[in-house]
Amino acid sequence: MNPPRTEDFDPYAAEVLERSPDAFAELGQRCPVHHYQGKFDFFIASDPREIKENVLRDHATWTARNGNTPRVMDERYASGISTDPPEHFAIRSVIQRGFGPEQMKRLGGEIDRIANELIDSMQADPAGEGNFFECFAMPLAARLMCLMLGAPESQYLTYKQWADDMTFVEYNVPEETIDAHARKINAHFGAMLAERIAKLEAAGVQPALEHVGTILPDDFMSRYLCDKVGDRPLKKYEVLNLVAAIFIGGNETTMNLICNLLWRLLEVPARWEQLKADPTLIPVAIEESLRLDPPVIGLFRTSTCPARLGDVDVPARAKVFYNIAAANRDPARWPNPEEFRLDRPLAEVRQHLSFSAGAHACLGLGLARMELRQVCELLTARLPALRLTGATHRAPGFNFWGRENLPVAWK
Ligand code: HEM
């Protein structure tokens, strides 16, 4: 058996957290497979080919059924998107149908409305400065998420807190605490779902997509209730599981992307000027931000049997973290990969792994890209004087990367 490599890389160390994408990318250069044994026990796979061709493709060996955290979660969590193909294909297509052209158009309108409203408030503020995360990125992403799920937009701070509870707390606490958070969220969304089921019953009809936007409000919860997996309706727990997946998967990630991009654009004022002068650079700026500052540094799979990563033997039921930050700085693909550059060809820079790949590739990527494009267009047009006014600091979560504090002035 090949022993794992010896490395003292600790993903939770303060000096790593301070510069996570750089640190994870450097680890990848030194050590394509690292066995971390500290707060948790997991392998870190950093070779882009190994990740794409093995970890993200061989579902029989690297399962998603034991959760996306450093713990081997109980298989009772294995439903909805926490499953493997072929079971996973059917459930995934339910989510995909929620992102059809009509829905995207409507969501685009909502992004415009919320973003303009937030910019109005910023412009009306006599101080003309603040934390961009709080005054723009977080409320935009969280309010949109509420709308998508059919939750009241005015309660976005509560929903954001719940998403945080699920995203960050679960790595450090006993499973009972995770269960308690999940129960609270499920009870809340469960009550919303019950109201919708009651509406259909009152109308004397069975769940069907034709009732979305007529008897039921047009949002993701109604869609999941009325859609089918294969030829059967989704069970109640499956609807709630998908709602939770969107709720958790779409919140933090989008806020991180908005703040990371603005941070990179403002830290070198000439870049901001360049983008204002040439808005055709916006798509490259978005992809370059995703590549260099992945909002998700990496995620987990679990080995179902003794397996190999590169030349390292991995036992059964081991956790493997696929290192997106390292894959995104592959020097064979991008020259000077550690530099943020607006002159990279769009098709090349889009090859990053920030939305993952294969069967579990992000289903919200079209929405995230659309949202960012609209944000960039609005900010450059309406807040052209934006500039950084101080040091930024990172958001929590060792495998997330975003700015919780991004001090800016706009007047
Ligand atoms: C910048 C924004 C985003 C980033 C960087 C991101 C990243 C990711 C990543 C890395 C995965 C792979 C998960 C895995 O390997 O297990 C994923 C999956 C997923 N994402 Fe996103 N995401 C973003 C935005 C969104 C949004 C806005 C939504 C929904 C509104 C969303 C919904 C999902 C869903 C449902 C999955 C699971 C797909 C599956 O398992 O088949 N994401 N995302």
Boltz pocket constraint, residues with backbone or C-beta under 6 A from the ligand:
constraints:
  - pocket:
      binder: B
      contacts: [[A, 64], [A, 68], [A, 81], [A, 82], [A, 92], [A, 95], [A, 245], [A, 246], [A, 249], [A, 250], [A, 251], [A, 253], [A, 254], [A, 257], [A, 294], [A, 295], [A, 296], [A, 299], [A, 300], [A, 353], [A, 354], [A, 355], [A, 356], [A, 359], [A, 360], [A, 361], [A, 362], [A, 363], [A, 364], [A, 365], [A, 367], [A, 368]]
      max_distance: 6.0
